């Protein structure tokens, strides 16, 4: 199966990708994110894998745990759409 470009992915998958990228920048594991956030490891793992979509509340909570702005995280995740739309114009 061919890998999708970011613009072809569902927004929820792009957000999960950006969360994983932020974890990598900090050298954190999903296990550490779960422990620091107080969320169940299984829930965090499923969301990071893109198997379950994050709720707004979860996204804000995880962003706060990582000390990043949730809106900035969303912008980074969805930025590819803006680039794609700008090129099409």
C-alpha positions as CSV (number, residue, x, y, z in Angstrom):
1,X,0.0,0.0,0.0
2,X,1.4,3.4,-1.0
3,X,2.1,5.9,1.7
4,X,-0.2,9.0,1.6
5,X,1.2,12.4,1.4
6,X,0.3,14.7,4.3
7,X,-2.4,16.5,2.2
8,X,-4.1,13.2,1.5
9,X,-4.3,12.2,5.2
10,X,-7.3,12.8,7.4
11,X,-6.8,15.8,9.7
12,X,-6.8,13.6,12.7
13,X,-3.9,11.5,11.3
14,X,-2.0,14.7,10.6
15,X,-2.5,15.9,14.2
16,X,-1.3,12.5,15.5
17,X,1.8,12.8,13.3
18,X,2.5,16.3,14.6
19,X,2.1,15.0,18.2
20,X,4.5,12.2,17.5
21,X,6.9,14.7,15.9
22,X,6.7,16.9,19.1
23,X,7.4,13.8,21.2
24,X,10.5,13.0,19.1
25,X,11.8,16.6,19.4
26,X,11.6,16.2,23.2
27,X,12.8,12.6,23.1
28,X,9.7,11.5,25.0
29,X,7.9,8.2,24.5
30,X,4.2,7.7,24.3
31,X,4.5,6.0,27.7
32,X,6.0,9.2,29.2
33,X,3.3,11.3,27.6
34,X,0.7,9.1,29.2
35,X,2.3,9.2,32.6
36,X,2.9,13.0,32.5
37,X,-0.7,13.7,31.2
38,X,-2.4,11.2,33.5
39,X,-4.2,9.6,30.6
40,X,-4.3,5.8,30.1
41,X,-1.4,4.5,28.0
42,X,-3.8,2.5,25.8
43,X,-5.7,5.7,25.0
44,X,-2.6,7.7,24.3
45,X,-1.1,4.9,22.1
46,X,-4.3,4.6,20.0
47,X,-4.4,8.3,19.4
48,X,-0.7,8.6,18.6
49,X,-1.1,5.7,16.1
50,X,-4.1,7.5,14.5
51,X,-6.4,4.5,15.4
52,X,-8.7,6.8,17.4
53,X,-9.2,10.5,16.9
54,X,-8.3,13.0,19.6
55,X,-11.1,15.0,21.2
56,X,-10.5,18.7,21.5
57,X,-10.2,18.3,25.3
58,X,-7.6,15.6,24.9
59,X,-5.6,17.6,22.3
60,X,-5.6,20.7,24.6
61,X,-4.6,18.5,27.6
62,X,-1.7,16.8,25.7
63,X,-0.5,20.1,24.3
64,X,-0.5,21.5,27.8
65,X,1.4,18.5,29.0
66,X,4.0,19.1,26.3
67,X,4.0,22.8,27.0
68,X,3.0,23.7,23.5
69,X,0.1,25.8,22.2
70,X,-2.7,23.5,20.9
71,X,-3.5,26.0,18.2
72,X,0.1,26.0,17.0
73,X,0.1,22.3,17.0
74,X,-3.0,22.2,14.9
75,X,-1.5,24.8,12.5
76,X,1.6,22.7,12.0
77,X,-0.5,19.6,11.4
78,X,-2.8,21.3,8.9
79,X,-0.2,23.7,7.3
80,X,0.2,21.3,4.4
81,X,-3.4,22.1,3.4
82,X,-2.7,25.8,3.2
83,X,0.4,25.2,1.1
84,X,-1.5,22.9,-1.3
85,X,-4.4,25.4,-1.6
86,X,-2.1,28.3,-2.2
87,X,-0.3,26.4,-5.0
88,X,-3.7,25.6,-6.6
89,X,-4.7,29.2,-6.7
